[in-house]
Amino acid sequence: MADFTSSLATRALPKIETIQNGPLSGLQAYGSLLLVSSVIVVVLIANILERWLLERVYGEIYAVLQRPENEKRRRSFTYYHIGAIIMLTLFCIGVYPVMRFLIGSADLTTDVSPGPGRRIRVGDLLFTVAQTYSAYYVFELCYRTQFASPLSIAHHIGLLAITQTALSLFGNIEKHPEATIEFYMCMVWGAFDVVVELPIYLSMIIWRIKRRDHRLLSYLTSACFVWVIVGAVSETAVTIYLLHKSWDRWGHVWRVVTPVIFTLWITTQLYGATRLFAMARSEKWKASKRSPEEGSVEPIAELPGTMEDGEIPGQEESKSKANTLPVGELECNDMTVDVLTDTVVPAKELPSITAGFTKYRAW
């Protein structure tokens, strides 16, 4: 009876409180090669999408995005596809070893498939997933260039720093007894990130394709807002619980660094949620006040690691574009006239060209 009670007490303890510090993977010596190879794969995916696939799949939608004035939107549209592909791949490859490590009985040296001979270990897969995850964000920092927001850049740099630092601690596990639990926390945060971000990427692709269906976009962004909030609250609760249970195992430096990094992480997620909420309100207003054929607002900046694709709802076109507008749609009182031309007309000349029209705007 005492043994049974002791067994139950042991099982009741969270794994982060009992997991032993140990080596991560025999692949660590090839970590830089794995990281560079992952970046190259992401670059190849981006080139395949931009050069052939997106144009064939989306036709006129992507043709419009290829115009010089739509460079920012084209990059974002491509980026959402890359993000969706990478996150889905990470989910499919990592869900089994990550869950076995986080809540199962496996440690980093456990064989993925038990049997005779040399086997792939849980630590090998987790190390590969961590390097691929890092490679994706390295690519994004380089691909988005001036189109990425300062908050996004800070988020990605922090993410890369903490992930690579956690991996480097395994270089000397005797000197860094918190190596395994720090990696454990990184896996927790990464799991939440993949689960939360994947639906956001897919939603932003739909946003670009269905720009005139304001009711659909209102529902979509509202659902994304709720999804991000639920994810952030759940992640915060889990993190606080795990840190509380393992607090005695952390060194003095990590007792400060880990909560600070997580606070910055969650702050960016909550900021992204506010942008989604603004998008949802904008689309809801347009769905109730305007016909589906009227105007559109581009998707707004990004969630932590995601969106950076246009203006804040209701924001007017920048002054630099105010003097030259591609003609595509003109409104005259209660009717809309489609101009079947692809020329560019100076905005100041439009009133004389379209006498009787009370207002105009670019398609």
N, C-alpha and C positions, 0 to 999 in steps of 0.2 A: 504493500500500500504506500509506503514511504517512497519507493522507487517510482511508482506511478505519479505521485504528487510532484516529485522532483522533476520528472519528465515534462509534466504539464507546465511547471514554472519555467523550465528552460525554453519550451516552445513559445511561451507568452512573451519572451524577450524579443525586441526587434533585432533584426539581423545585424544592424550596424553596431549594436552593443556587444555582440559576441564574435563577429567575424575577425579572423586572425590576419595580421599583416603578413604579406608574402609577395613573391615575385608576380609580375603581371603576365608576361608572355616572352617566349623565346624569339619573337619577331621584333623586339624592341631595337635590336641592332640594325634592322632594316627600316626603321621608322621614317627616316627622311626620304628613302626611296618610295615607300608606300604613300607618303604625303604628296610627293611630286607626281607620282603616277596617278593618284586620285585627281589632282588638279588638271592633269592632261586629259583625263577621261571627261571631266566636266567641260573643259574647253571644246573637246570634240563634239560633245552633245550639243553645246551652244552653236557650233558651226553648222552641224547638220540641221538644227532647227531653223536657223536664220537663212541658210543658203537654199534649202530645198523644202523641208517639211511644212513649216508654217504657211508658206505661200500657197502650197498645194492644198492644204487643209482648209484655210480660211479665205483664200481668194481675194475678193475685193476689200475685205476688212483689213487684211495685212498689207495690201497694196497701198491703202490710204496711210497706214502707219509708216510706210517706207519713205514718205515725203520728208524733205529736210526739216520742216517745221514740227514734225511729229517724232523726232529722234528720241526724246525722253520717253514718250509713250511706247514706242517700238521696243526700246530696251526693257522697259518694265514688263511688257507683254511677253517678251522672250524669257525674261527672268522668272516670271511666274511659272512658265512651263518647266524650266530647268529645276526650280525649287520643288515643284510637284513630283517630278521624276526622281530627284535625289531623295526627297523625304519618303516617298513610297518605297524606294529601294531600301533605304535604311530601316524602315519599319518591317519590311518583309524579312530582311536578313537578321536584324537585331532583336526582334520581338522575343524569340525563344531564348537566346543566351542572356539577354538583359533581364527578363523576368525570372529565369532560373537563378541569376546572381542576386537580384534585388530581394526576391521574396521566396525563392526556392532553397533547396539544400546545397546547391552548388557553390563552390568557391572558384577562385581564378584558375586553379590547377585541375579542376574537374574536367574529365573527358566529355565532349559533347555527345559522343556515341560510344559507350563503353565497349571494350573488346580487346583482343590481343594486338600487339604491335603499337607503333607510334600513332597517336590519334590527335585530332584537332581539339584543343582545349577551349574552355569558355573564355579564358583570358585572351587567347589568340583572336577570337571573333570580336570581343569587346575592343581590343586594341585596334583592329581593322576598322570597326565602326567609328571609333573616336577619330581616327586619322581621316577617314572619308568625310565625316561631319566637319572637321576643321578645314579640309580642302574646299568644301562647298562655300564656306564663309570667306575664305581667302579669295576665291574666284569672284564672289559678289563684291568684295571691296574693290577689286581691280576693274570689274565690269561696269559698275554703276558710276564710277569716277565722280564728276561734279554733280551728278543727279541724286546722289545719296545725301540724306540729311545728316547734320552733325550728330544728332542723337543716334541715328543708325550706325554711323561710323564708330562712335564711342561704344555702342553695344557690341558690335562685332569684334572690335579690338579686345574688349574685356572678355568676351566669350573665348576667343582664341587664346588669350593669355592664361586664363584659368584652366582650360582644357590641356594645353601643352605643359603647364606647370604641374598639373596632377600626374601627367604621364612621366615627367622628368623625375618626380619624387621616387619612382621605382628604381632609379639608377643606384640608389643607396638606401635600401629599406631599413638598415640598422640605424642610420642617422635620421631617417624620417619615419618614425613609427606610425604617423597618421596618413601614410601614402594610400593605403587601401581604403580607409574611410573617406578620404577626400575624393578618390576615384569613384567610390560608391555614391557620393552626393552628386558628382558630375553626371553619373548615369541616371540618377533620379531627375535632374534638371533637363538632361537631354531627352529623356523619354517624354516628359511633359511638353517640351518644345516641339518635338516631331508630331505628337498627337494634336496639339493646338494649331500648329502652323499649316499642316497639310490641307485641312478644309479651307483655310484662308486663301491659300494659293489658288485652289480650284474655284473659289468664289470670285476672286479677282479676274480670272480668265472669263468666267461667265459675265462679269461686269462689263468687260470690253466687248463681248459678242452681243449682248442684249442691252445695249445702251438706251434703247427707246422704250423698253418695258420697265417703266418706273415702279410699278407696283411690285413686280418680281424682285427688282433690285432693293426695294425697301425691305421686303421680307428677308432677303438674303443677307443684307448688311445688319439687320436687327438680330438675326440668328447668329451671325459672326460675333457681334458685340456681346451677346449673352454667353457664347461659347468661350470667348477670351476671358471674360470676367469669372466664369465658373472655373476655368483652368487656372487662372491666377490665384483665386482664393484657395482652391484645392492644393496647389503647389505650395503656397505659403503655409497652410496648415500642416502639410506633410513635412516640410522643411523644419518648421519650428519643433515639431514632435521628434524628428530624428536628431536634431542638434541637442535637444534637451536630454534625450536618452543617452547620447554619446559624448556629452560635454566634457567629462573627465578624461576622455581619450585624446582630446585636441591639445596641441601645444598653444602657448600664449599668443604667438603670432597669428595662428589660424583661427583662434577665437575671435579675433578682430577682423581678419581678412575675409573669412567665409561669410559672416552676416552682412558685411558691407557690400561684397560682390553680389550677393543675392538680392539685397535691397535695390541696387541699381538695376538688376535684371528685371525685377518685378515692376519697378517704376516705368521702364520702357514698355512693358506689356500693358500697363494701365493707361499710359499715354496713347498707345495704339488703339486701345478700346474706346477712348474718347473720340478719336478720329472716325472710327467706325460708327459711333453713335451719331456724329454730325452728318456722315454720309447717309445714314438711314433716315434721319429727319429731313434732309434735303430731298431725297427720293420720295418720301411719303408726301411732302408738300406738293411736289410736282405731279404726283399721281392723282391728287385730289383737286388741284387747281388748274392743271393744264392737260391738253390732249396728248396722247402718246407721241404725236409727231413733233411736238415742240421740244426745243433745246435739250441740252445735256450738260451735266457737270462731270468732269473727269474724276477718276478715283483719286483719293488723297493719299498723302504720304504713307509711310509704312508702319506696320506693326514692327515690334522688335524683330528685325531680320526679315521683314517682308515688304510692305507696300511703300512705294514712292512714285506715284504715277500721276500727279496732276495738281489741280488747285483745290483749295478749301471750298466746300459747297457755297455757291453764291458769289464766289470771287470772280471778278471780271477778267477778261484777257489782259495781259500785260500791255503797257503803253508801247512797248517795242513792236507789238503786232497790230496796234490800233490803226496804223495808216495803210496797211495792205491786207485785204481780206480775200481768201479764195471764195469765189461765188459758187454757191451750191443750193441755197434756199433763201428766198426773200418773202417776208410777210407783208401783206397789204390788208390792213384792217382785219377782216375776219377770214381771209383766205391766204393760202400759202402757194407760192409760185416756184416751181422747180426750174432753175435755169440750167439748160442742158449744155453746159460749157465747162471747161476746166481751166479757163484763163483766170488771171488775177487782176482785180480792179482796185485802184486806190480808193480807200474808204471815202475820201473827201469828194470824189466824183460821183459816188453812188446816188446822191439825191437828184442830181441833174439827169442821170441816166435813167433813173426809175421814178420819174415824176408821178406824184399821186401816192407813192408808198410812204406810209407814216413811220415805218421803222425797218431796219434791216439787221441781219446778223449772218455770221458765217456758218456754214454746215459743218 
